[in-house]
Amino acid sequence: MDSSNYSGFELIFDRLARRWLGFTCPIQFELVRPPRRVVKEEEGVTYVVQGDYEIAFRTILRFANCGELPVRARLFGENSQKVVVRDAGGRPAALSGYTQGRSEILDADGGVIFEGRYYDTRTYQALTGDDSLSPTGIRICGHWINGFGRGRYAGHAFSLGVHLTQEGEPVFRGDARWQID
């Protein structure tokens, strides 16, 4: 087969006759456009709400059977909500919540190859106890991306799951597990 007219991704799918692919890869987020943080009180409970932001990451998908595919992801935060968990003395002890948004997976040329949604479950950050809600220690997040193929990749789906951590650095990082059907 002449592979000169195929991208690495298309060639991998041709070789596997549309069977699913699973792989792992490292992820480190980049902040593209920061969120607007709003702290609000409702019935004696404090919430932190964020939206209208963009984060991204680049990685290389390494397939067990052949080749690599460099990709970039763009994540558009639409709805991030966290509750301030208080200790017995009423001081802010932690933020706990979730995030939802839109996702795009792009190839090396910047073309969208998958589009879908992302979800952060159980985002958790310990707080120092001050009214400024200052973070301390490790921040954790269960991160999920799901989507469907676009253009030449229509008819395929992808899923990503990763346990992200952040400590002493401005970004989350972790080793993701992907699957493409």
C-alpha positions in Angstrom: 0.0 0.0 0.0 1.3 3.5 -0.9 1.2 5.4 2.4 2.6 8.7 1.0 -0.9 10.2 0.9 -1.9 9.2 4.4 -1.3 10.9 7.7 0.1 8.7 10.5 -3.4 8.4 12.0 -5.1 7.4 8.8 -2.5 4.8 8.1 -2.9 3.3 11.5 -6.6 3.0 11.0 -6.2 1.4 7.6 -3.8 -1.2 8.9 -6.1 -2.1 11.8 -9.2 -2.3 9.7 -11.2 -0.1 12.1 -10.4 -2.0 15.3 -10.2 0.0 18.5 -6.8 1.4 19.6 -5.8 1.9 23.2 -2.7 3.7 24.4 -1.2 5.9 27.2 0.6 9.3 27.0 1.8 12.0 29.3 -0.3 15.2 29.6 0.7 18.6 30.9 -1.9 21.4 30.6 -1.1 24.9 29.4 -3.3 27.9 30.4 -4.2 29.7 27.1 -6.9 32.0 28.5 -7.4 32.3 32.3 -10.8 31.8 33.9 -12.8 34.5 35.5 -13.3 33.5 39.2 -16.5 34.5 40.9 -17.0 33.8 44.6 -20.7 33.8 45.7 -22.7 33.1 48.8 -26.0 31.2 48.7 -27.8 30.3 52.0 -24.6 30.4 54.0 -22.6 28.3 51.6 -19.7 29.7 49.6 -19.2 28.7 45.9 -16.5 29.4 43.4 -17.7 29.6 39.8 -15.6 29.9 36.7 -16.2 30.0 33.0 -15.0 31.3 29.6 -11.5 30.0 29.7 -9.2 27.9 27.5 -6.6 25.3 28.4 -4.5 23.1 26.1 -2.0 20.3 26.0 0.3 18.6 23.4 1.2 15.0 23.4 2.4 12.2 21.2 0.1 9.1 20.9 2.4 6.1 20.9 0.7 3.1 19.4 1.8 -0.4 20.5 1.8 -1.8 17.0 3.1 1.0 14.8 4.0 4.7 14.8 3.3 7.8 16.7 0.8 10.7 16.2 1.5 14.1 17.6 -1.8 15.8 18.7 -2.9 19.0 20.4 -6.0 19.4 22.5 -8.0 22.6 23.1 -10.4 22.6 26.1 -12.9 25.4 26.5 -14.1 25.7 30.1 -17.8 26.6 30.2 -19.0 25.7 33.7 -16.7 25.1 36.7 -18.4 25.0 40.1 -16.8 24.3 43.4 -18.1 24.4 47.0 -16.0 25.7 49.9 -15.9 22.9 52.4 -15.5 24.3 55.9 -13.9 22.8 59.0 -15.6 22.5 62.4 -14.6 26.1 63.2 -16.2 27.4 60.0 -12.8 28.1 58.3 -12.4 27.3 54.6 -10.7 23.9 54.5 -11.1 22.8 50.8 -12.6 23.4 47.4 -14.5 20.4 45.9 -16.5 20.4 42.7 -16.7 19.7 38.9 -16.1 21.3 35.5 -17.7 20.9 32.1 -16.6 22.2 28.7 -16.0 21.6 25.0 -13.0 19.8 23.6 -11.1 19.6 20.3 -8.3 17.2 19.4 -6.2 18.6 16.5 -3.6 16.9 14.3 -0.1 18.3 13.7 -1.4 20.6 11.0 -4.0 22.2 13.4 -7.0 20.4 11.8 -9.8 19.2 14.1 -9.9 15.4 14.0 -12.1 14.8 17.1 -14.6 17.1 18.8 -16.7 16.6 21.9 -17.0 17.3 25.6 -14.7 17.2 28.7 -15.6 16.7 32.3 -13.6 17.1 35.5 -14.9 15.1 38.3 -14.0 15.6 41.9 -11.7 18.5 41.5 -10.2 18.9 45.0 -7.9 21.5 46.5 -7.0 21.9 50.2 -7.1 25.5 51.5 -5.1 27.3 54.2 -8.2 28.5 56.1 -8.1 32.2 55.1 -10.9 34.1 53.6 -8.9 34.6 50.3 -9.4 30.8 49.7 -5.6 30.3 49.3 -4.6 26.8 48.1 -2.1 24.5 49.8 -0.8 21.1 49.0 -1.7 18.9 46.1 -4.6 19.7 43.8 -6.3 16.7 42.2 -8.8 16.1 39.4 -10.3 13.2 37.5 -10.3 14.4 33.9 -12.4 12.9 31.0 -12.6 13.8 27.3 -15.1 12.1 24.9 -15.8 12.9 21.3 -16.5 11.9 17.8 -14.3 12.1 14.6 -14.6 14.9 12.2 -13.9 15.0 8.4 -11.9 12.0 7.4 -12.2 10.6 11.0 -16.0 10.6 11.0 -17.3 7.3 12.3 -14.7 7.0 15.0 -14.9 7.9 18.7 -12.3 8.7 21.3 -12.2 8.6 25.1 -9.5 9.8 27.4 -9.2 9.4 31.2 -6.5 10.8 33.5 -5.9 11.4 37.2 -4.3 14.8 37.2 -2.3 16.3 40.0 -0.8 19.8 40.6 1.6 20.8 43.4 4.0 23.7 43.3 3.6 24.2 39.6 1.0 26.3 37.7 -0.4 23.4 35.7 -1.9 20.0 36.0 -0.1 16.9 34.8 -0.7 13.1 34.6 -0.5 10.0 32.4 -3.6 9.6 30.3 -5.2 6.5 29.0 -6.9 6.9 25.6 -9.0 4.7 23.5 -10.1 5.2 19.9 -12.9 3.1 18.4 
